[in-house]
Amino acid sequence: MLTAVAVTNFKAFQQAEISIGPLTLLSGLNSSGKSTFLQAIALLRQSHDAGTLSPEDDTGGFLLNGELVELGVGRDVRHEAWVPTDSNEGSIEITLTTGDGMNRWSADYGREDDLLLLNTGRTYLMWPHSLSLFDRGFQYLKADRITPAVSYPRSHEVAIRKGFLGSRGEHTVNFLRHHQDEIIATTETRHPQEASPSLLGRTEAWLRELCPGVNLEATGIEGTDTVRLSYRFGTAGISSSNSYRPTNVGFGLTYVLPIVVACLTASPGSLILIENPEAHLHPRGQTAMARLIANTVTSGAQVIVETHSDHVLNGIRVAVKQQILNPSDVTMHYFRQSNGAIEIVSPTVGPTGKLSAWPDGFFDEWDRLLDELID
């Protein structure tokens, strides 16, 4: 399990390090550097999947553009006020720390390069094979996830063999189609209203937090490399309506589906990165997603969430108060601009859900507006 992530000369940061817990919440104003850490982790996974991350390979390095992230070229990712490193001016470095030790990847800068070659003199790998980042259970769901569509891709290689939902969740429907009848062994993510502990049954139960009575169908389209998602509406798990295309159903259901499936299928020790789980959801639905994420962490997975939602924040606080999570399970980081630089403030949560501090701008908009209304 990751305990810290550090970057040098990477995007928004000259040098920065954040601690990582079983559940880590990243918040802050837009363009404050939150995504930098998620992209750093995803960049390592992307390079690993492409086979370019081995220091023994003279042609290996950071693959800047691929399935997970599209960062451009060297001049796009090196921090403009870069600092010299020991052996090469302006090397871009990403360091992951676990309970087993530290792993640092260092890549030389190339202004127009989209593959930044590893600097073997600076790269230091202690236990790279113990990183959950490189395991099958890794999921990264970006903010721009799949939207309602008539069909979705059907890739056995990605969805079934690799078990990856896609960075936009585009392989979720095919994954669900293939695994829908499989029983979910973990009880931590069980929903009290689920009709079945199968993947489909549990997914439907959590989606009913957003839309009561919703039922799913994920089927292949004969003679094509695509699959179809459709919705029905009924009660007690019984579909009583006609089948509806996602394009004729609320946007939020399809948008949140990859998050629900990723959480329900997470295995102990797996790593999940989620951007904006609150997108397109009613406040009650946002709180439900926070509860699902908390339950996923109790099952042994590690989740890093970037969010702008006070409902997600408060849902996690309630989970701590209800002893679903231990206070030590939750790490929070608030990113803000201070004197032209990015400052990271890290409030802690207590056993009652109370936070140790409320930095200026940290989910305080409701209080600010309320003060204006009653003034």
LODREN-734742 format. One record per residue (C-alpha): residue number from 1; residue in three letters; y, x, z. Coordinates in nm, 2 decimals. Each point is the difference from the previous one (the first is absolute). Layout:
N
+------+------+--------+--------+--------+
| miti | finu |      Y |      X |      Z |
+------+------+--------+--------+--------+
|  NUM |  ALA |      Y |      X |      Z |
...
+------+------+--------+--------+--------+
END
This chain:
375
+------+------+--------+--------+--------+
| miti | finu |      Y |      X |      Z |
+------+------+--------+--------+--------+
|    1 |  MET |   0.00 |   0.00 |   0.00 |
|    2 |  LEU |   0.35 |   0.13 |  -0.09 |
|    3 |  THR |   0.22 |   0.09 |   0.29 |
|    4 |  ALA |   0.30 |   0.14 |  -0.19 |
|    5 |  VAL |   0.15 |   0.03 |  -0.35 |
|    6 |  ALA |   0.26 |   0.27 |  -0.08 |
|    7 |  VAL |   0.19 |   0.07 |  -0.32 |
|    8 |  THR |   0.22 |   0.29 |  -0.12 |
|    9 |  ASN |   0.24 |  -0.02 |  -0.29 |
|   10 |  PHE |  -0.15 |  -0.33 |  -0.10 |
|   11 |  LYS |   0.22 |  -0.28 |  -0.13 |
|   12 |  ALA |   0.22 |  -0.14 |   0.27 |
|   13 |  PHE |  -0.08 |   0.28 |   0.25 |
|   14 |  GLN |   0.08 |   0.37 |   0.03 |
|   15 |  GLN |  -0.24 |   0.01 |   0.29 |
|   16 |  ALA |  -0.15 |  -0.28 |   0.21 |
|   17 |  GLU |  -0.30 |  -0.10 |   0.20 |
|   18 |  ILE |  -0.12 |  -0.33 |   0.14 |
|   19 |  SER |  -0.28 |  -0.08 |   0.24 |
|   20 |  ILE |  -0.27 |  -0.24 |  -0.13 |
|   21 |  GLY |  -0.20 |  -0.24 |   0.23 |
|   22 |  PRO |  -0.28 |  -0.24 |  -0.07 |
|   23 |  LEU |   0.28 |  -0.24 |  -0.10 |
|   24 |  THR |   0.33 |   0.14 |  -0.13 |
|   25 |  LEU |   0.30 |  -0.21 |  -0.09 |
|   26 |  LEU |   0.28 |   0.16 |  -0.22 |
|   27 |  SER |   0.33 |  -0.19 |  -0.01 |
|   28 |  GLY |   0.36 |   0.06 |  -0.10 |
|   29 |  LEU |   0.26 |  -0.07 |  -0.26 |
|   30 |  ASN |  -0.07 |   0.02 |  -0.37 |
|   31 |  SER |  -0.02 |   0.35 |  -0.14 |
|   32 |  SER |  -0.02 |   0.15 |   0.35 |
|   33 |  GLY |  -0.32 |   0.21 |  -0.06 |
|   34 |  LYS |  -0.27 |  -0.23 |   0.12 |
|   35 |  SER |  -0.20 |   0.00 |  -0.32 |
|   36 |  THR |   0.02 |   0.38 |  -0.02 |
|   37 |  PHE |  -0.28 |   0.04 |   0.25 |
|   38 |  LEU |  -0.22 |  -0.27 |  -0.16 |
|   39 |  GLN |   0.05 |   0.17 |  -0.34 |
|   40 |  ALA |  -0.08 |   0.34 |   0.14 |
|   41 |  ILE |  -0.34 |  -0.13 |   0.13 |
|   42 |  ALA |  -0.06 |  -0.18 |  -0.33 |
|   43 |  LEU |   0.09 |   0.31 |  -0.20 |
|   44 |  LEU |  -0.27 |   0.20 |   0.18 |
|   45 |  ARG |  -0.26 |  -0.27 |  -0.07 |
|   46 |  GLN |   0.11 |  -0.03 |  -0.36 |
|   47 |  SER |  -0.03 |   0.37 |  -0.05 |
|   48 |  HIS |  -0.34 |   0.01 |   0.17 |
|   49 |  ASP |  -0.14 |  -0.28 |  -0.22 |
|   50 |  ALA |   0.12 |   0.19 |  -0.31 |
|   51 |  GLY |  -0.17 |   0.32 |   0.13 |
|   52 |  THR |   0.32 |   0.20 |   0.02 |
|   53 |  LEU |   0.03 |   0.05 |   0.37 |
|   54 |  SER |  -0.25 |   0.29 |   0.05 |
|   55 |  PRO |   0.17 |   0.33 |   0.09 |
|   56 |  GLU |  -0.28 |   0.18 |  -0.18 |
|   57 |  ASP |   0.11 |  -0.14 |  -0.33 |
|   58 |  ASP |   0.29 |   0.20 |  -0.16 |
|   59 |  THR |   0.11 |  -0.30 |  -0.19 |
|   60 |  GLY |  -0.01 |  -0.24 |   0.30 |
|   61 |  GLY |   0.30 |  -0.15 |   0.17 |
|   62 |  PHE |   0.19 |  -0.32 |   0.07 |
|   63 |  LEU |  -0.05 |  -0.25 |  -0.29 |
|   64 |  LEU |   0.33 |  -0.18 |   0.02 |
|   65 |  ASN |  -0.08 |  -0.29 |  -0.23 |
|   66 |  GLY |  -0.31 |  -0.21 |   0.01 |
|   67 |  GLU |  -0.16 |  -0.32 |   0.13 |
|   68 |  LEU |   0.15 |   0.01 |   0.35 |
|   69 |  VAL |   0.35 |   0.14 |  -0.05 |
|   70 |  GLU |   0.22 |   0.09 |  -0.29 |
|   71 |  LEU |   0.25 |   0.25 |   0.13 |
|   72 |  GLY |   0.13 |   0.16 |  -0.32 |
|   73 |  VAL |   0.03 |   0.38 |  -0.01 |
|   74 |  GLY |   0.08 |   0.28 |   0.23 |
|   75 |  ARG |   0.38 |  -0.06 |   0.01 |
|   76 |  ASP |  -0.06 |  -0.36 |   0.10 |
|   77 |  VAL |  -0.21 |   0.08 |   0.31 |
|   78 |  ARG |   0.16 |   0.32 |   0.14 |
|   79 |  HIS |   0.26 |  -0.07 |   0.26 |
|   80 |  GLU |   0.34 |   0.09 |  -0.13 |
|   81 |  ALA |   0.09 |   0.21 |   0.31 |
|   82 |  TRP |  -0.34 |   0.17 |   0.00 |
|   83 |  VAL |  -0.08 |   0.27 |   0.25 |
|   84 |  PRO |  -0.17 |   0.33 |  -0.09 |
|   85 |  THR |  -0.37 |   0.04 |   0.11 |
|   86 |  ASP |  -0.18 |   0.33 |   0.09 |
|   87 |  SER |  -0.11 |   0.10 |  -0.34 |
|   88 |  ASN |   0.17 |  -0.21 |  -0.26 |
|   89 |  GLU |   0.35 |  -0.15 |   0.00 |
|   90 |  GLY |  -0.01 |  -0.38 |   0.01 |
|   91 |  SER |  -0.38 |  -0.06 |   0.02 |
|   92 |  ILE |  -0.09 |  -0.37 |   0.06 |
|   93 |  GLU |  -0.23 |  -0.04 |   0.29 |
|   94 |  ILE |  -0.20 |  -0.28 |   0.15 |
|   95 |  THR |  -0.18 |   0.05 |   0.33 |
|   96 |  LEU |  -0.26 |  -0.24 |   0.16 |
|   97 |  THR |  -0.11 |   0.04 |   0.35 |
|   98 |  THR |  -0.31 |  -0.15 |   0.16 |
|   99 |  GLY |  -0.19 |   0.05 |   0.32 |
|  100 |  ASP |  -0.19 |   0.27 |  -0.18 |
|  101 |  GLY |   0.30 |   0.21 |  -0.10 |
|  102 |  MET |   0.27 |   0.04 |  -0.26 |
|  103 |  ASN |  -0.02 |  -0.01 |  -0.38 |
|  104 |  ARG |   0.29 |   0.12 |  -0.21 |
|  105 |  TRP |   0.04 |  -0.02 |  -0.37 |
|  106 |  SER |   0.29 |   0.21 |  -0.16 |
|  107 |  ALA |   0.10 |  -0.03 |  -0.36 |
|  108 |  ASP |   0.24 |   0.22 |  -0.20 |
|  109 |  TYR |   0.30 |  -0.16 |  -0.15 |
|  110 |  GLY |   0.02 |  -0.06 |  -0.37 |
|  111 |  ARG |   0.31 |  -0.18 |  -0.12 |
|  112 |  GLU |  -0.16 |  -0.18 |  -0.29 |
|  113 |  ASP |  -0.37 |   0.01 |   0.12 |
|  114 |  ASP |  -0.19 |  -0.31 |   0.08 |
|  115 |  LEU |  -0.28 |   0.21 |   0.15 |
|  116 |  LEU |   0.14 |   0.22 |   0.27 |
|  117 |  LEU |  -0.25 |   0.29 |   0.04 |
|  118 |  LEU |  -0.13 |   0.08 |   0.35 |
|  119 |  ASN |   0.13 |   0.30 |   0.17 |
|  120 |  THR |  -0.33 |   0.14 |   0.14 |
|  121 |  GLY |   0.19 |   0.24 |   0.23 |
|  122 |  ARG |   0.16 |  -0.29 |   0.18 |
|  123 |  THR |  -0.27 |  -0.26 |  -0.03 |
|  124 |  TYR |  -0.21 |  -0.01 |   0.33 |
|  125 |  LEU |  -0.30 |  -0.23 |   0.03 |
|  126 |  MET |  -0.19 |  -0.02 |   0.32 |
|  127 |  TRP |  -0.20 |  -0.32 |  -0.03 |
|  128 |  PRO |   0.09 |  -0.17 |  -0.33 |
|  129 |  HIS |  -0.34 |  -0.17 |  -0.03 |
|  130 |  SER |   0.05 |  -0.19 |   0.33 |
|  131 |  LEU |   0.31 |  -0.18 |  -0.13 |
|  132 |  SER |  -0.05 |  -0.37 |  -0.04 |
|  133 |  LEU |   0.26 |   0.02 |  -0.27 |
|  134 |  PHE |  -0.27 |   0.13 |  -0.24 |
|  135 |  ASP |  -0.27 |  -0.25 |   0.11 |
|  136 |  ARG |  -0.11 |  -0.31 |  -0.19 |
|  137 |  GLY |   0.17 |  -0.24 |   0.24 |
|  138 |  PHE |   0.35 |   0.11 |  -0.09 |
|  139 |  GLN |   0.24 |  -0.27 |  -0.13 |
|  140 |  TYR |   0.36 |   0.02 |  -0.10 |
|  141 |  LEU |   0.18 |  -0.33 |  -0.08 |
|  142 |  LYS |   0.35 |   0.05 |  -0.13 |
|  143 |  ALA |   0.29 |  -0.25 |   0.03 |
|  144 |  ASP |  -0.03 |  -0.10 |  -0.37 |
|  145 |  ARG |  -0.34 |  -0.17 |   0.03 |
|  146 |  ILE |  -0.17 |  -0.23 |  -0.25 |
|  147 |  THR |   0.17 |  -0.32 |  -0.09 |
|  148 |  PRO |  -0.16 |  -0.33 |  -0.09 |
|  149 |  ALA |  -0.17 |   0.04 |  -0.34 |
|  150 |  VAL |  -0.26 |  -0.17 |  -0.22 |
|  151 |  SER |  -0.24 |   0.29 |   0.03 |
|  152 |  TYR |  -0.05 |   0.34 |   0.17 |
|  153 |  PRO |  -0.17 |   0.32 |  -0.10 |
|  154 |  ARG |  -0.38 |   0.03 |   0.04 |
|  155 |  SER |  -0.08 |   0.37 |   0.07 |
|  156 |  HIS |  -0.34 |   0.07 |   0.15 |
|  157 |  GLU |   0.10 |   0.37 |   0.04 |
|  158 |  VAL |   0.31 |  -0.07 |   0.21 |
|  159 |  ALA |  -0.07 |  -0.31 |   0.19 |
|  160 |  ILE |  -0.38 |   0.03 |   0.06 |
|  161 |  ARG |  -0.10 |   0.36 |  -0.02 |
|  162 |  LYS |   0.32 |   0.14 |   0.16 |
|  163 |  GLY |   0.08 |  -0.31 |   0.21 |
|  164 |  PHE |   0.37 |   0.04 |  -0.08 |
|  165 |  LEU |   0.22 |  -0.31 |  -0.03 |
|  166 |  GLY |   0.26 |   0.18 |  -0.21 |
|  167 |  SER |   0.35 |   0.11 |   0.12 |
|  168 |  ARG |   0.13 |  -0.34 |  -0.12 |
|  169 |  GLY |  -0.31 |  -0.18 |   0.12 |
|  170 |  GLU |  -0.09 |  -0.07 |  -0.36 |
|  171 |  HIS |  -0.37 |   0.05 |   0.06 |
|  172 |  THR |  -0.02 |  -0.23 |   0.30 |
|  173 |  VAL |  -0.12 |  -0.31 |  -0.19 |
|  174 |  ASN |  -0.29 |   0.19 |  -0.16 |
|  175 |  PHE |  -0.08 |   0.16 |   0.34 |
|  176 |  LEU |  -0.01 |  -0.34 |   0.16 |
|  177 |  ARG |  -0.21 |  -0.15 |  -0.29 |
|  178 |  HIS |  -0.26 |   0.27 |   0.06 |
|  179 |  HIS |  -0.01 |   0.01 |   0.38 |
|  180 |  GLN |   0.10 |  -0.36 |   0.08 |
|  181 |  ASP |  -0.34 |  -0.09 |   0.16 |
|  182 |  GLU |  -0.04 |   0.31 |   0.21 |
|  183 |  ILE |   0.01 |  -0.05 |   0.37 |
|  184 |  ILE |   0.28 |   0.18 |   0.19 |
|  185 |  ALA |  -0.17 |   0.16 |   0.30 |
|  186 |  THR |   0.31 |   0.08 |   0.20 |
|  187 |  THR |   0.11 |  -0.28 |   0.24 |
|  188 |  GLU |   0.35 |   0.14 |   0.06 |
|  189 |  THR |   0.14 |  -0.15 |  -0.32 |
|  190 |  ARG |  -0.18 |  -0.34 |   0.05 |
|  191 |  HIS |   0.22 |  -0.30 |  -0.04 |
|  192 |  PRO |  -0.06 |  -0.29 |   0.25 |
|  193 |  GLN |   0.00 |  -0.25 |  -0.29 |
|  194 |  GLU |  -0.22 |   0.18 |  -0.24 |
|  195 |  ALA |  -0.29 |  -0.20 |  -0.15 |
|  196 |  SER |  -0.20 |   0.31 |  -0.08 |
|  197 |  PRO |   0.01 |   0.37 |   0.09 |
|  198 |  SER |  -0.04 |   0.09 |  -0.36 |
|  199 |  LEU |   0.28 |   0.18 |  -0.17 |
|  200 |  LEU |   0.10 |  -0.31 |  -0.19 |
|  201 |  GLY |  -0.02 |  -0.22 |   0.30 |
|  202 |  ARG |   0.21 |   0.23 |   0.22 |
|  203 |  THR |   0.25 |   0.06 |  -0.27 |
|  204 |  GLU |   0.05 |  -0.37 |  -0.04 |
|  205 |  ALA |   0.04 |  -0.05 |   0.37 |
|  206 |  TRP |   0.28 |   0.25 |   0.02 |
|  207 |  LEU |   0.17 |  -0.13 |  -0.31 |
|  208 |  ARG |   0.01 |  -0.35 |   0.16 |
|  209 |  GLU |   0.24 |   0.15 |   0.25 |
|  210 |  LEU |   0.24 |   0.00 |  -0.30 |
|  211 |  CYS |  -0.12 |  -0.31 |  -0.18 |
|  212 |  PRO |  -0.23 |  -0.24 |   0.19 |
|  213 |  GLY |  -0.30 |  -0.12 |  -0.19 |
|  214 |  VAL |   0.00 |   0.27 |  -0.27 |
|  215 |  ASN |  -0.33 |   0.11 |  -0.15 |
|  216 |  LEU |  -0.06 |   0.28 |  -0.25 |
|  217 |  GLU |  -0.22 |   0.05 |  -0.30 |
|  218 |  ALA |  -0.04 |   0.35 |  -0.16 |
|  219 |  THR |  -0.21 |  -0.01 |  -0.32 |
|  220 |  GLY |  -0.05 |   0.22 |  -0.30 |
|  221 |  ILE |   0.12 |  -0.11 |  -0.34 |
|  222 |  GLU |  -0.30 |   0.01 |  -0.24 |
|  223 |  GLY |   0.02 |   0.25 |  -0.28 |
|  224 |  THR |   0.31 |   0.18 |   0.14 |
|  225 |  ASP |   0.09 |   0.28 |   0.23 |
|  226 |  THR |   0.21 |  -0.24 |   0.22 |
|  227 |  VAL |  -0.06 |  -0.23 |   0.30 |
|  228 |  ARG |   0.17 |  -0.32 |   0.10 |
|  229 |  LEU |   0.14 |  -0.11 |   0.33 |
|  230 |  SER |   0.05 |  -0.37 |   0.07 |
|  231 |  TYR |   0.10 |  -0.21 |   0.30 |
|  232 |  ARG |  -0.12 |  -0.33 |   0.13 |
|  233 |  PHE |   0.13 |  -0.20 |   0.29 |
|  234 |  GLY |  -0.20 |  -0.20 |   0.26 |
|  235 |  THR |  -0.09 |  -0.01 |   0.37 |
|  236 |  ALA |  -0.27 |   0.15 |   0.22 |
|  237 |  GLY |  -0.10 |   0.23 |  -0.28 |
|  238 |  ILE |  -0.07 |  -0.28 |  -0.24 |
|  239 |  SER |   0.19 |   0.02 |  -0.33 |
|  240 |  SER |   0.14 |  -0.34 |  -0.09 |
|  241 |  SER |   0.25 |   0.08 |  -0.27 |
|  242 |  ASN |  -0.01 |   0.12 |  -0.36 |
|  243 |  SER |   0.00 |   0.37 |  -0.07 |
|  244 |  TYR |   0.34 |   0.16 |  -0.03 |
|  245 |  ARG |   0.11 |   0.32 |  -0.17 |
|  246 |  PRO |   0.19 |   0.25 |   0.22 |
|  247 |  THR |   0.30 |  -0.06 |  -0.23 |
|  248 |  ASN |   0.01 |  -0.36 |   0.12 |
|  249 |  VAL |  -0.03 |   0.09 |   0.37 |
|  250 |  GLY |   0.24 |   0.16 |   0.25 |
|  251 |  PHE |   0.08 |   0.36 |  -0.07 |
|  252 |  GLY |  -0.07 |   0.12 |   0.35 |
|  253 |  LEU |  -0.38 |  -0.08 |  -0.01 |
|  254 |  THR |  -0.08 |   0.23 |  -0.28 |
|  255 |  TYR |   0.25 |   0.27 |   0.12 |
|  256 |  VAL |  -0.16 |   0.02 |   0.34 |
|  257 |  LEU |  -0.36 |  -0.02 |  -0.11 |
|  258 |  PRO |  -0.05 |   0.38 |  -0.04 |
|  259 |  ILE |   0.12 |   0.06 |   0.35 |
|  260 |  VAL |  -0.24 |  -0.26 |   0.15 |
|  261 |  VAL |  -0.30 |   0.14 |  -0.19 |
|  262 |  ALA |   0.10 |   0.36 |   0.08 |
|  263 |  CYS |   0.01 |  -0.08 |   0.37 |
|  264 |  LEU |  -0.32 |  -0.20 |   0.01 |
|  265 |  THR |  -0.20 |   0.27 |  -0.18 |
|  266 |  ALA |   0.14 |   0.30 |   0.19 |
|  267 |  SER |  -0.26 |   0.21 |   0.16 |
|  268 |  PRO |   0.04 |   0.20 |   0.33 |
|  269 |  GLY |   0.19 |   0.32 |  -0.08 |
|  270 |  SER |   0.14 |  -0.12 |  -0.33 |
|  271 |  LEU |   0.37 |   0.04 |  -0.09 |
|  272 |  ILE |   0.22 |  -0.29 |  -0.14 |
|  273 |  LEU |   0.36 |   0.04 |  -0.12 |
|  274 |  ILE |   0.19 |  -0.33 |  -0.04 |
|  275 |  GLU |   0.35 |  -0.05 |  -0.12 |
|  276 |  ASN |   0.19 |  -0.32 |   0.09 |
|  277 |  PRO |  -0.29 |  -0.23 |   0.11 |
|  278 |  GLU |   0.27 |  -0.26 |   0.06 |
|  279 |  ALA |   0.10 |  -0.04 |  -0.36 |
|  280 |  HIS |   0.01 |  -0.36 |  -0.13 |
|  281 |  LEU |  -0.13 |  -0.14 |   0.33 |
|  282 |  HIS |   0.13 |  -0.26 |   0.24 |
|  283 |  PRO |   0.08 |   0.14 |   0.34 |
|  284 |  ARG |  -0.31 |  -0.15 |   0.15 |
|  285 |  GLY |  -0.20 |   0.16 |  -0.27 |
|  286 |  GLN |   0.16 |   0.34 |   0.07 |
|  287 |  THR |  -0.10 |  -0.03 |   0.36 |
|  288 |  ALA |  -0.35 |  -0.09 |  -0.10 |
|  289 |  MET |  -0.02 |   0.32 |  -0.21 |
|  290 |  ALA |   0.12 |   0.20 |   0.30 |
|  291 |  ARG |  -0.29 |  -0.15 |   0.20 |
|  292 |  LEU |  -0.25 |   0.08 |  -0.27 |
|  293 |  ILE |   0.12 |   0.36 |  -0.02 |
|  294 |  ALA |  -0.02 |   0.03 |   0.37 |
|  295 |  ASN |  -0.36 |  -0.13 |   0.00 |
|  296 |  THR |  -0.08 |   0.25 |  -0.28 |
|  297 |  VAL |   0.12 |   0.28 |   0.21 |
|  298 |  THR |  -0.22 |  -0.11 |   0.29 |
|  299 |  SER |  -0.30 |   0.01 |  -0.24 |
|  300 |  GLY |   0.06 |   0.38 |  -0.03 |
|  301 |  ALA |   0.21 |   0.03 |  -0.31 |
|  302 |  GLN |   0.33 |   0.18 |  -0.02 |
|  303 |  VAL |   0.30 |  -0.19 |  -0.16 |
|  304 |  ILE |   0.34 |   0.12 |  -0.09 |
|  305 |  VAL |   0.25 |  -0.28 |  -0.08 |
|  306 |  GLU |   0.34 |   0.02 |  -0.15 |
|  307 |  THR |   0.19 |  -0.32 |   0.09 |
|  308 |  HIS |   0.34 |  -0.17 |   0.01 |
|  309 |  SER |  -0.13 |  -0.30 |   0.19 |
|  310 |  ASP |   0.08 |  -0.07 |   0.37 |
|  311 |  HIS |  -0.28 |  -0.26 |  -0.02 |
|  312 |  VAL |  -0.25 |   0.28 |  -0.07 |
|  313 |  LEU |   0.15 |   0.21 |   0.27 |
|  314 |  ASN |  -0.01 |  -0.28 |   0.26 |
|  315 |  GLY |  -0.35 |  -0.09 |  -0.11 |
|  316 |  ILE |  -0.11 |   0.35 |   0.09 |
|  317 |  ARG |   0.18 |  -0.02 |   0.33 |
|  318 |  VAL |  -0.18 |  -0.32 |   0.08 |
|  319 |  ALA |  -0.33 |   0.16 |  -0.09 |
|  320 |  VAL |   0.08 |   0.27 |   0.26 |
|  321 |  LYS |   0.09 |  -0.26 |   0.27 |
|  322 |  GLN |  -0.32 |  -0.19 |  -0.07 |
|  323 |  GLN |  -0.19 |   0.32 |   0.04 |
|  324 |  ILE |  -0.13 |  -0.01 |  -0.36 |
|  325 |  LEU |   0.16 |   0.34 |  -0.04 |
|  326 |  ASN |   0.06 |   0.27 |   0.26 |
|  327 |  PRO |   0.36 |   0.12 |   0.02 |
|  328 |  SER |  -0.12 |   0.35 |  -0.09 |
|  329 |  ASP |  -0.14 |  -0.14 |  -0.33 |
|  330 |  VAL |   0.34 |  -0.08 |  -0.13 |
|  331 |  THR |   0.25 |   0.25 |  -0.14 |
|  332 |  MET |   0.34 |  -0.10 |  -0.13 |
|  333 |  HIS |   0.25 |   0.19 |  -0.20 |
|  334 |  TYR |   0.35 |  -0.12 |  -0.10 |
|  335 |  PHE |   0.18 |   0.19 |  -0.28 |
|  336 |  ARG |   0.38 |   0.00 |  -0.02 |
|  337 |  GLN |   0.28 |   0.20 |  -0.15 |
|  338 |  SER |   0.19 |   0.21 |   0.25 |
|  339 |  ASN |   0.29 |   0.24 |  -0.11 |
|  340 |  GLY |  -0.14 |   0.02 |  -0.35 |
|  341 |  ALA |  -0.36 |   0.08 |   0.11 |
|  342 |  ILE |  -0.30 |  -0.22 |   0.08 |
|  343 |  GLU |  -0.08 |  -0.04 |   0.37 |
|  344 |  ILE |  -0.33 |  -0.14 |   0.12 |
|  345 |  VAL |   0.00 |  -0.19 |   0.33 |
|  346 |  SER |  -0.34 |  -0.09 |   0.15 |
|  347 |  PRO |   0.01 |  -0.29 |   0.26 |
|  348 |  THR |  -0.32 |  -0.06 |   0.20 |
|  349 |  VAL |  -0.15 |  -0.33 |   0.09 |
|  350 |  GLY |  -0.11 |  -0.08 |   0.36 |
|  351 |  PRO |  -0.29 |  -0.21 |   0.13 |
|  352 |  THR |   0.21 |  -0.32 |  -0.01 |
|  353 |  GLY |   0.12 |   0.06 |  -0.35 |
|  354 |  LYS |   0.34 |   0.12 |   0.11 |
|  355 |  LEU |   0.15 |   0.29 |  -0.20 |
|  356 |  SER |   0.14 |   0.31 |   0.16 |
|  357 |  ALA |   0.31 |  -0.01 |  -0.22 |
|  358 |  TRP |   0.18 |  -0.20 |  -0.26 |
|  359 |  PRO |   0.19 |   0.24 |  -0.22 |
|  360 |  ASP |   0.30 |  -0.13 |  -0.18 |
|  361 |  GLY |  -0.12 |  -0.18 |  -0.32 |
|  362 |  PHE |  -0.36 |  -0.02 |   0.13 |
|  363 |  PHE |  -0.09 |  -0.37 |  -0.07 |
|  364 |  ASP |   0.32 |  -0.11 |   0.16 |
|  365 |  GLU |   0.15 |  -0.21 |  -0.28 |
|  366 |  TRP |  -0.10 |  -0.33 |   0.17 |
|  367 |  ASP |   0.19 |   0.10 |   0.32 |
|  368 |  ARG |   0.30 |   0.11 |  -0.21 |
|  369 |  LEU |   0.02 |  -0.33 |  -0.19 |
|  370 |  LEU |  -0.06 |  -0.20 |   0.31 |
|  371 |  ASP |   0.30 |   0.17 |   0.17 |
|  372 |  GLU |   0.21 |  -0.10 |  -0.30 |
|  373 |  LEU |  -0.12 |  -0.36 |   0.01 |
|  374 |  ILE |   0.08 |  -0.05 |   0.37 |
|  375 |  ASP |   0.32 |   0.20 |  -0.01 |
+------+------+--------+--------+--------+
END
